[in-house]
Amino acid sequence: MRVTQVEPIAIVGMSCRFPGADSLEDFWALLREGKSAITPIPADRWDVEAYYSEARSPGKMTTRMGGFLSQVAGFDPSFFGISPREALHTDPQQRLMLEVAWEALEHANIVPADLAGSKTGVFIGCGNYDFGVHMAREYAAFDAHLGTGATVGISANRLSYLLDLRGPSLTVETACSSSLVALHLACQSLLSGESDTCLVGAVSLMLAPNQTIIIPRRRC
């Protein structure tokens, strides 16, 4: 049976950051060459020796390896109209989305200012809360910027605010399917006419060992 798509959807620009690939070109090369991007846990994430154990035990992990971006600390806040103080209290996931979204627009030959006031939607998948959990323990560091900086939902809203976009702006969290669900919602928004253009992305940075720590179950 032949299916005719009345309202075609086109991907006109892309950008990415993946373990072992800091750009789209690097990612394609990684796939072509069949290389592994799994590396030892970087020292700037957490002290692996403090958490590693060969045996399954409370508060420990059984691996020294993982998939990590080469660096997540570098950021030029002034480029995005963010003060240095606010940047310090902003989840690196939000900062990464700003950088990659801007690169995707450049890749699409779209001038960001031309989108101002348009029905452009932003759909972001994000399901990692490491930054917020860490900052929740740092009471002395609390300030007005942390309210938005440590909130996962702001990942999409920062893009909409920066570019003055008037379409839907939402962050979805459905665990490992977050990116796919964000893409699905963007397609639905385009097909319904709710949005004319969409920025779609997903981010998940492991900044703490929490998700890797194994909690043994007692036998009953």
Buried (B, 14 or more C-beta within 10 A) or exposed (E): EEEEEEEEEEEEBEBBBBBBBBEBEBBEEBEEEEEEBEBEBBEEBBEBEEBBEEEEEEEBBBEEEBEBBBEBEEBEBEEBEBEEEBBBBBBBBBBBBBBBBBBBBEEBEBEBEEBEEBBBBBBBBBBBBBBBEBBEEEEEEEEEBBEBBBBBBBBBBBBBBBBEBBBBBBBBBEEEBBBEBBBBBBBBBBBEEBBBBBBBBBBBBBBBBBEBBBEEEEEE
